[in-house]
Structures are given as C-alpha cells and as structure tokens.
Amino acid sequence: MAADNAYLMQFVDETSFYNRIVLSHLLPANLWEPLPHFLQTWLRNYLAGTLLYFISGFLWCFYIYYLKINVYLPKDAIPTIKAMRLQMFVAMKAMPWYTLLPTVSESMIERGWTKCFASIGEFGWILYFVYIAIYLVFVEFGIYWMHRELHDIKPLYKYLHATHHIYNKQNTLSPFAGLAFHPVDGILQAVPHVIALFIVPIHFTTHIGLLFMEAIWTANIHDCIHGNIWPVMGAGYHTIHHTTYKHNYGHYTIWMDWMFGSLKDPLLEEDGNKDSSKKAE
C-alpha cells in the first residue's frame, strides 16, 4: 500500500509542478496557493487553455489573413472581425467547462483509477510508442462516432452541436471557431481521450500534452486551407463538413470516414465544381 501511495504521489507532484509553473507566472501567490489541489489544477488548465486558444488563434489569423493575404484565401473568404469576436465569445463561455475535463482526468489518474503510468522507463520506448498508437486509434474511433451521433441524433444536434454549425461557409470559419462549441458538445467530443485512460496504458505527461494539442489542432482545421497531406483530416476536409453536414466527421485522419463511408475529398469536390462550371458555360 505504501508503495502504491508513493507511486501515485508522482502524479500529484507532477500536476503540482505544472500548477506552480503556470499560476506563479500569472497570479499573485495569495490568490491560488490557499486553494485545494483540485481547484489549483482546474485554474491552471483554464488559464493555460485560454492563453493557448488566443495565442494560437491570433498568430494563425495574423499569418493567413495579414501576412499571406490573397495567398491562401481570397479576400472575400476572410471572416469578418464580428464573426471572429462571436466565436471568441462562445469559446470563452465554454472554456471553464472544457478545462474541467482534463482536471477530472488528472484527479482520476492521481487516485490510481486509470492505466496511466508516470515514467517511460516503466515500459520502454518501443511500448511507449505502441501504446500511443493504440490510444490515438481509440480516440480517433471514439471522436468519429461521437461527432457523427451529434449530427444523427436530432436533439443532440439541435440543442448542442448546432451552436458550432452556425459557421457553415468559408467566410464565417476561422481558427477561433475551433473551440466555439456548446460546452457539453465540446466535452463530449473530448471524452474519448478520458475513456482511453481506462483501456490503454498511456504516459501521463503525454496524455496531458495530447489534450492541449486539441486546441491547436481545432484551430488549424477551421482555417479553410487544404494542406493536402494524406491521410490527415485537414481543413479542406473539415470545411466540407461544415458545408454539407454529413461528411468528414473524423478528427486527425480520414481513415474512419473512409471505413464508414462518410469521406468526401476536397480535391474531388473542387474538380466536380469545375466540371459543373464548364457545363454551365
């Protein structure tokens, strides 16, 4: 029992370290040090998530809408400031709830309820990468079906997912739309990350990093720029999802959509539009 407690304290020590790193640089000590460990962790996740959202969003918007104007997108495809402000407002209303999920997952890990491990040395590098691959496949499968059911089950779409799908044209989508969800919707789509903890051994720090990578990834897939890197489910695919509502539900890759018959390739779509234009002429 003592050995188990000593092992679990490694997770507590690591989360406490992250809490100090973030909170000590952003808040006076008297505002966060008296808080219970769980609230410190939530506050760290909330502040770090908010900073990541705004920094990644502003940098990406500056690059594609200012430095590379008319390179990646025509001017009439750039969303308005008003549209982006609305996306920020929706995301900020949900952010306290989004960041509750990684806080709860960290608490479960600290209690020893999951298969998380503290050190890569426990399994070695080969198994570490094997487990990451299995974890990501599970997450990909889970997010695909969660996203698809949010469309197929009408009450879920009407009361949750429709909040995100008001951005249904190229000139309304921006990196800031990436987290502009109803809070329950955003949590549901991230839940596979947490369920995977009970099924697949995963390195604790890697799990936390992958959760926060979600914020960067969702910004990227809402910028409407088709990177055309197979088999990545990039923005070209996701823009089609926002315009047809019934294709490209996947997360990182196109494989689940390919397997379950919902894939629509943006290059084929573009060729089809060109053919239609020629016929009209």
MIFINU-395884 format. One record per residue (C-alpha): residue number from 0; x, y, z. Coordinates in steps of 0.5 Angstrom, whole numbers, plus 2048, in hexadecimal, padded with zeros to 3 digits. Layout:
residues N
{nr: NUM c1: X c2: Y c3: Z} $
...
//
This chain:
residues 281
{nr: 0 c1: 800 c2: 800 c3: 800} $
{nr: 1 c1: 806 c2: 805 c3: 802} $
{nr: 2 c1: 809 c2: 803 c3: 7FB} $
{nr: 3 c1: 802 c2: 805 c3: 7F7} $
{nr: 4 c1: 802 c2: 80B c3: 7FB} $
{nr: 5 c1: 809 c2: 80D c3: 7FA} $
{nr: 6 c1: 808 c2: 80C c3: 7F2} $
{nr: 7 c1: 801 c2: 810 c3: 7F2} $
{nr: 8 c1: 805 c2: 815 c3: 7F5} $
{nr: 9 c1: 809 c2: 816 c3: 7EF} $
{nr: 10 c1: 803 c2: 818 c3: 7EB} $
{nr: 11 c1: 801 c2: 81D c3: 7F1} $
{nr: 12 c1: 808 c2: 820 c3: 7F1} $
{nr: 13 c1: 808 c2: 821 c3: 7E9} $
{nr: 14 c1: 801 c2: 824 c3: 7E9} $
{nr: 15 c1: 803 c2: 829 c3: 7EF} $
{nr: 16 c1: 809 c2: 82B c3: 7EB} $
{nr: 17 c1: 805 c2: 82D c3: 7E5} $
{nr: 18 c1: 801 c2: 831 c3: 7E9} $
{nr: 19 c1: 806 c2: 834 c3: 7EC} $
{nr: 20 c1: 80A c2: 836 c3: 7E5} $
{nr: 21 c1: 803 c2: 839 c3: 7E2} $
{nr: 22 c1: 800 c2: 83C c3: 7E8} $
{nr: 23 c1: 806 c2: 83F c3: 7EB} $
{nr: 24 c1: 807 c2: 843 c3: 7E5} $
{nr: 25 c1: 800 c2: 845 c3: 7E4} $
{nr: 26 c1: 7FD c2: 846 c3: 7EB} $
{nr: 27 c1: 800 c2: 849 c3: 7F2} $
{nr: 28 c1: 801 c2: 843 c3: 7F7} $
{nr: 29 c1: 7FC c2: 845 c3: 7FC} $
{nr: 30 c1: 7F6 c2: 844 c3: 7F6} $
{nr: 31 c1: 7F8 c2: 83D c3: 7F4} $
{nr: 32 c1: 7FC c2: 83A c3: 7FA} $
{nr: 33 c1: 7F7 c2: 839 c3: 7FF} $
{nr: 34 c1: 7F2 c2: 835 c3: 7FA} $
{nr: 35 c1: 7F1 c2: 82E c3: 7FA} $
{nr: 36 c1: 7F6 c2: 82A c3: 7F6} $
{nr: 37 c1: 7F0 c2: 828 c3: 7F1} $
{nr: 38 c1: 7EE c2: 830 c3: 7F0} $
{nr: 39 c1: 7F5 c2: 832 c3: 7EF} $
{nr: 40 c1: 7F5 c2: 82C c3: 7E9} $
{nr: 41 c1: 7EF c2: 82F c3: 7E6} $
{nr: 42 c1: 7F1 c2: 836 c3: 7E7} $
{nr: 43 c1: 7F8 c2: 834 c3: 7E3} $
{nr: 44 c1: 7F4 c2: 831 c3: 7DE} $
{nr: 45 c1: 7EF c2: 836 c3: 7DD} $
{nr: 46 c1: 7F5 c2: 83C c3: 7DC} $
{nr: 47 c1: 7F9 c2: 837 c3: 7D8} $
{nr: 48 c1: 7F4 c2: 835 c3: 7D4} $
{nr: 49 c1: 7F1 c2: 83D c3: 7D3} $
{nr: 50 c1: 7F8 c2: 83F c3: 7D1} $
{nr: 51 c1: 7F9 c2: 839 c3: 7CC} $
{nr: 52 c1: 7F3 c2: 83B c3: 7C9} $
{nr: 53 c1: 7F4 c2: 842 c3: 7C8} $
{nr: 54 c1: 7FC c2: 842 c3: 7C6} $
{nr: 55 c1: 7FB c2: 83C c3: 7C1} $
{nr: 56 c1: 7F5 c2: 840 c3: 7BE} $
{nr: 57 c1: 7F8 c2: 847 c3: 7BE} $
{nr: 58 c1: 7FE c2: 844 c3: 7BB} $
{nr: 59 c1: 7FB c2: 840 c3: 7B6} $
{nr: 60 c1: 7F6 c2: 845 c3: 7B4} $
{nr: 61 c1: 7FC c2: 84A c3: 7B3} $
{nr: 62 c1: 7FF c2: 846 c3: 7AF} $
{nr: 63 c1: 7FA c2: 844 c3: 7AA} $
{nr: 64 c1: 7F6 c2: 84A c3: 7AA} $
{nr: 65 c1: 7FB c2: 84F c3: 7AA} $
{nr: 66 c1: 802 c2: 84D c3: 7A8} $
{nr: 67 c1: 7FF c2: 848 c3: 7A3} $
{nr: 68 c1: 7F9 c2: 84C c3: 7A1} $
{nr: 69 c1: 7F7 c2: 849 c3: 79A} $
{nr: 70 c1: 7FC c2: 844 c3: 79A} $
{nr: 71 c1: 7F8 c2: 83E c3: 79E} $
{nr: 72 c1: 7F1 c2: 841 c3: 79D} $
{nr: 73 c1: 7EE c2: 847 c3: 799} $
{nr: 74 c1: 7EC c2: 84D c3: 79D} $
{nr: 75 c1: 7E4 c2: 84B c3: 79C} $
{nr: 76 c1: 7E5 c2: 845 c3: 7A0} $
{nr: 77 c1: 7E9 c2: 848 c3: 7A6} $
{nr: 78 c1: 7E4 c2: 848 c3: 7AC} $
{nr: 79 c1: 7E1 c2: 84F c3: 7AF} $
{nr: 80 c1: 7E4 c2: 851 c3: 7B6} $
{nr: 81 c1: 7DD c2: 851 c3: 7B8} $
{nr: 82 c1: 7DD c2: 84A c3: 7B6} $
{nr: 83 c1: 7E3 c2: 848 c3: 7BA} $
{nr: 84 c1: 7E1 c2: 84C c3: 7C0} $
{nr: 85 c1: 7DB c2: 848 c3: 7C1} $
{nr: 86 c1: 7DF c2: 842 c3: 7C0} $
{nr: 87 c1: 7E3 c2: 844 c3: 7C6} $
{nr: 88 c1: 7DD c2: 846 c3: 7CA} $
{nr: 89 c1: 7DA c2: 83F c3: 7C9} $
{nr: 90 c1: 7E1 c2: 83B c3: 7CA} $
{nr: 91 c1: 7E2 c2: 840 c3: 7D1} $
{nr: 92 c1: 7DB c2: 83E c3: 7D4} $
{nr: 93 c1: 7DD c2: 836 c3: 7D3} $
{nr: 94 c1: 7E4 c2: 837 c3: 7D5} $
{nr: 95 c1: 7E3 c2: 836 c3: 7DC} $
{nr: 96 c1: 7DF c2: 82F c3: 7DB} $
{nr: 97 c1: 7E4 c2: 82D c3: 7D5} $
{nr: 98 c1: 7EA c2: 82D c3: 7DA} $
{nr: 99 c1: 7E6 c2: 82A c3: 7E0} $
{nr: 100 c1: 7E7 c2: 823 c3: 7DC} $
{nr: 101 c1: 7EF c2: 823 c3: 7DC} $
{nr: 102 c1: 7EE c2: 825 c3: 7E3} $
{nr: 103 c1: 7EA c2: 81F c3: 7E5} $
{nr: 104 c1: 7EE c2: 81A c3: 7E1} $
{nr: 105 c1: 7F4 c2: 81D c3: 7E5} $
{nr: 106 c1: 7F1 c2: 81B c3: 7EB} $
{nr: 107 c1: 7EF c2: 814 c3: 7E9} $
{nr: 108 c1: 7F6 c2: 813 c3: 7E7} $
{nr: 109 c1: 7F8 c2: 815 c3: 7EE} $
{nr: 110 c1: 7F4 c2: 811 c3: 7F1} $
{nr: 111 c1: 7F6 c2: 80B c3: 7ED} $
{nr: 112 c1: 7F0 c2: 809 c3: 7EA} $
{nr: 113 c1: 7F3 c2: 809 c3: 7E3} $
{nr: 114 c1: 7F8 c2: 806 c3: 7DF} $
{nr: 115 c1: 7FD c2: 80C c3: 7DE} $
{nr: 116 c1: 804 c2: 80B c3: 7E0} $
{nr: 117 c1: 809 c2: 810 c3: 7E3} $
{nr: 118 c1: 80F c2: 80E c3: 7DF} $
{nr: 119 c1: 811 c2: 80C c3: 7D8} $
{nr: 120 c1: 816 c2: 808 c3: 7DB} $
{nr: 121 c1: 811 c2: 803 c3: 7DE} $
{nr: 122 c1: 80F c2: 800 c3: 7D7} $
{nr: 123 c1: 815 c2: 803 c3: 7D3} $
{nr: 124 c1: 815 c2: 807 c3: 7CD} $
{nr: 125 c1: 812 c2: 802 c3: 7C8} $
{nr: 126 c1: 80C c2: 800 c3: 7CC} $
{nr: 127 c1: 80B c2: 807 c3: 7CE} $
{nr: 128 c1: 80A c2: 809 c3: 7C6} $
{nr: 129 c1: 806 c2: 803 c3: 7C5} $
{nr: 130 c1: 801 c2: 805 c3: 7CB} $
{nr: 131 c1: 801 c2: 80C c3: 7C8} $
{nr: 132 c1: 7FF c2: 809 c3: 7C1} $
{nr: 133 c1: 7F9 c2: 805 c3: 7C4} $
{nr: 134 c1: 7F7 c2: 80B c3: 7C9} $
{nr: 135 c1: 7F6 c2: 80F c3: 7C2} $
{nr: 136 c1: 7F3 c2: 80A c3: 7BE} $
{nr: 137 c1: 7EE c2: 809 c3: 7C4} $
{nr: 138 c1: 7ED c2: 811 c3: 7C5} $
{nr: 139 c1: 7EC c2: 811 c3: 7BD} $
{nr: 140 c1: 7E7 c2: 80C c3: 7BD} $
{nr: 141 c1: 7E3 c2: 80F c3: 7C3} $
{nr: 142 c1: 7E3 c2: 816 c3: 7C1} $
{nr: 143 c1: 7E1 c2: 814 c3: 7BA} $
{nr: 144 c1: 7DB c2: 810 c3: 7BD} $
{nr: 145 c1: 7D9 c2: 816 c3: 7C2} $
{nr: 146 c1: 7DA c2: 81B c3: 7BD} $
{nr: 147 c1: 7D5 c2: 817 c3: 7B8} $
{nr: 148 c1: 7D0 c2: 816 c3: 7BD} $
{nr: 149 c1: 7D0 c2: 81D c3: 7BF} $
{nr: 150 c1: 7CD c2: 81E c3: 7B8} $
{nr: 151 c1: 7C9 c2: 818 c3: 7B7} $
{nr: 152 c1: 7C5 c2: 818 c3: 7BE} $
{nr: 153 c1: 7C1 c2: 81E c3: 7BC} $
{nr: 154 c1: 7C0 c2: 821 c3: 7C4} $
{nr: 155 c1: 7C8 c2: 821 c3: 7C5} $
{nr: 156 c1: 7C9 c2: 825 c3: 7BE} $
{nr: 157 c1: 7C3 c2: 82A c3: 7C0} $
{nr: 158 c1: 7C5 c2: 82B c3: 7C7} $
{nr: 159 c1: 7CC c2: 82A c3: 7C7} $
{nr: 160 c1: 7D0 c2: 82A c3: 7C0} $
{nr: 161 c1: 7CC c2: 82F c3: 7BC} $
{nr: 162 c1: 7D0 c2: 834 c3: 7C0} $
{nr: 163 c1: 7D6 c2: 832 c3: 7BC} $
{nr: 164 c1: 7D3 c2: 832 c3: 7B6} $
{nr: 165 c1: 7D0 c2: 839 c3: 7B5} $
{nr: 166 c1: 7D7 c2: 839 c3: 7B2} $
{nr: 167 c1: 7D6 c2: 836 c3: 7AB} $
{nr: 168 c1: 7D9 c2: 83A c3: 7A6} $
{nr: 169 c1: 7E0 c2: 83B c3: 7A4} $
{nr: 170 c1: 7E0 c2: 843 c3: 7A6} $
{nr: 171 c1: 7DD c2: 841 c3: 7AD} $
{nr: 172 c1: 7E2 c2: 83C c3: 7AF} $
{nr: 173 c1: 7E9 c2: 83E c3: 7B3} $
{nr: 174 c1: 7EE c2: 83B c3: 7B7} $
{nr: 175 c1: 7E9 c2: 83E c3: 7BD} $
{nr: 176 c1: 7E4 c2: 839 c3: 7BB} $
{nr: 177 c1: 7E8 c2: 833 c3: 7BD} $
{nr: 178 c1: 7E5 c2: 834 c3: 7C4} $
{nr: 179 c1: 7DF c2: 837 c3: 7C3} $
{nr: 180 c1: 7DA c2: 832 c3: 7C6} $
{nr: 181 c1: 7D4 c2: 831 c3: 7CB} $
{nr: 182 c1: 7D9 c2: 82F c3: 7D1} $
{nr: 183 c1: 7D5 c2: 828 c3: 7D1} $
{nr: 184 c1: 7D7 c2: 827 c3: 7CA} $
{nr: 185 c1: 7DE c2: 828 c3: 7CB} $
{nr: 186 c1: 7DF c2: 824 c3: 7D1} $
{nr: 187 c1: 7DB c2: 81E c3: 7CD} $
{nr: 188 c1: 7E0 c2: 81E c3: 7C8} $
{nr: 189 c1: 7E6 c2: 81E c3: 7CC} $
{nr: 190 c1: 7E3 c2: 819 c3: 7D1} $
{nr: 191 c1: 7E6 c2: 813 c3: 7CD} $
{nr: 192 c1: 7ED c2: 816 c3: 7CF} $
{nr: 193 c1: 7EB c2: 814 c3: 7D6} $
{nr: 194 c1: 7E8 c2: 80E c3: 7D5} $
{nr: 195 c1: 7EE c2: 80B c3: 7D1} $
{nr: 196 c1: 7F2 c2: 80C c3: 7D8} $
{nr: 197 c1: 7EE c2: 806 c3: 7DB} $
{nr: 198 c1: 7EF c2: 802 c3: 7D5} $
{nr: 199 c1: 7F6 c2: 804 c3: 7D2} $
{nr: 200 c1: 7FD c2: 805 c3: 7D7} $
{nr: 201 c1: 7FF c2: 80C c3: 7D5} $
{nr: 202 c1: 804 c2: 810 c3: 7D8} $
{nr: 203 c1: 801 c2: 816 c3: 7DC} $
{nr: 204 c1: 805 c2: 81C c3: 7D9} $
{nr: 205 c1: 804 c2: 819 c3: 7D2} $
{nr: 206 c1: 7FC c2: 819 c3: 7D4} $
{nr: 207 c1: 7FC c2: 820 c3: 7D6} $
{nr: 208 c1: 800 c2: 822 c3: 7D0} $
{nr: 209 c1: 7FB c2: 81F c3: 7CB} $
{nr: 210 c1: 7F5 c2: 822 c3: 7CF} $
{nr: 211 c1: 7F8 c2: 829 c3: 7CE} $
{nr: 212 c1: 7FA c2: 828 c3: 7C7} $
{nr: 213 c1: 7F3 c2: 827 c3: 7C5} $
{nr: 214 c1: 7F2 c2: 82F c3: 7C6} $
{nr: 215 c1: 7F8 c2: 830 c3: 7C1} $
{nr: 216 c1: 7F5 c2: 82A c3: 7BC} $
{nr: 217 c1: 7EE c2: 82D c3: 7BC} $
{nr: 218 c1: 7F1 c2: 834 c3: 7BB} $
{nr: 219 c1: 7F4 c2: 831 c3: 7B5} $
{nr: 220 c1: 7EE c2: 82D c3: 7B2} $
{nr: 221 c1: 7EA c2: 833 c3: 7B2} $
{nr: 222 c1: 7EE c2: 838 c3: 7AE} $
{nr: 223 c1: 7EC c2: 835 c3: 7A7} $
{nr: 224 c1: 7F2 c2: 834 c3: 7A4} $
{nr: 225 c1: 7F3 c2: 82D c3: 7A1} $
{nr: 226 c1: 7FA c2: 82A c3: 7A3} $
{nr: 227 c1: 7F9 c2: 824 c3: 79E} $
{nr: 228 c1: 7FD c2: 820 c3: 7A3} $
{nr: 229 c1: 7FB c2: 818 c3: 7A3} $
{nr: 230 c1: 7F8 c2: 816 c3: 7A7} $
{nr: 231 c1: 7F7 c2: 81C c3: 7AB} $
{nr: 232 c1: 7F0 c2: 81E c3: 7AC} $
{nr: 233 c1: 7F2 c2: 826 c3: 7AB} $
{nr: 234 c1: 7EE c2: 82C c3: 7AA} $
{nr: 235 c1: 7EC c2: 82A c3: 7A3} $
{nr: 236 c1: 7E8 c2: 824 c3: 7A5} $
{nr: 237 c1: 7E5 c2: 828 c3: 7AB} $
{nr: 238 c1: 7E3 c2: 82E c3: 7A7} $
{nr: 239 c1: 7DF c2: 829 c3: 7A3} $
{nr: 240 c1: 7DC c2: 826 c3: 7AA} $
{nr: 241 c1: 7D9 c2: 82D c3: 7AB} $
{nr: 242 c1: 7D6 c2: 82E c3: 7A5} $
{nr: 243 c1: 7D3 c2: 827 c3: 7A4} $
{nr: 244 c1: 7D2 c2: 825 c3: 7AB} $
{nr: 245 c1: 7D2 c2: 81E c3: 7A9} $
{nr: 246 c1: 7DA c2: 81C c3: 7A7} $
{nr: 247 c1: 7E0 c2: 81C c3: 7AA} $
{nr: 248 c1: 7DF c2: 81B c3: 7B2} $
{nr: 249 c1: 7E6 c2: 819 c3: 7B3} $
{nr: 250 c1: 7EB c2: 81C c3: 7B8} $
{nr: 251 c1: 7F2 c2: 81B c3: 7B6} $
{nr: 252 c1: 7F2 c2: 817 c3: 7B0} $
{nr: 253 c1: 7ED c2: 815 c3: 7AA} $
{nr: 254 c1: 7ED c2: 80D c3: 7AC} $
{nr: 255 c1: 7E7 c2: 80D c3: 7B0} $
{nr: 256 c1: 7E3 c2: 811 c3: 7AB} $
{nr: 257 c1: 7E6 c2: 80C c3: 7A5} $
{nr: 258 c1: 7E4 c2: 806 c3: 7A9} $
{nr: 259 c1: 7DD c2: 808 c3: 7AB} $
{nr: 260 c1: 7DB c2: 80B c3: 7A4} $
{nr: 261 c1: 7DB c2: 813 c3: 7A6} $
{nr: 262 c1: 7E1 c2: 815 c3: 7A3} $
{nr: 263 c1: 7E1 c2: 81B c3: 79E} $
{nr: 264 c1: 7E7 c2: 81D c3: 79B} $
{nr: 265 c1: 7E8 c2: 825 c3: 79A} $
{nr: 266 c1: 7EC c2: 824 c3: 793} $
{nr: 267 c1: 7E7 c2: 81F c3: 790} $
{nr: 268 c1: 7E2 c2: 825 c3: 792} $
{nr: 269 c1: 7E6 c2: 82A c3: 78F} $
{nr: 270 c1: 7E6 c2: 826 c3: 789} $
{nr: 271 c1: 7DF c2: 825 c3: 789} $
{nr: 272 c1: 7DD c2: 82C c3: 78A} $
{nr: 273 c1: 7E2 c2: 82E c3: 784} $
{nr: 274 c1: 7DE c2: 829 c3: 77F} $
{nr: 275 c1: 7D8 c2: 82C c3: 781} $
{nr: 276 c1: 7DA c2: 833 c3: 780} $
{nr: 277 c1: 7DC c2: 831 c3: 779} $
{nr: 278 c1: 7D6 c2: 82D c3: 777} $
{nr: 279 c1: 7D2 c2: 834 c3: 779} $
{nr: 280 c1: 7D6 c2: 838 c3: 774} $
//
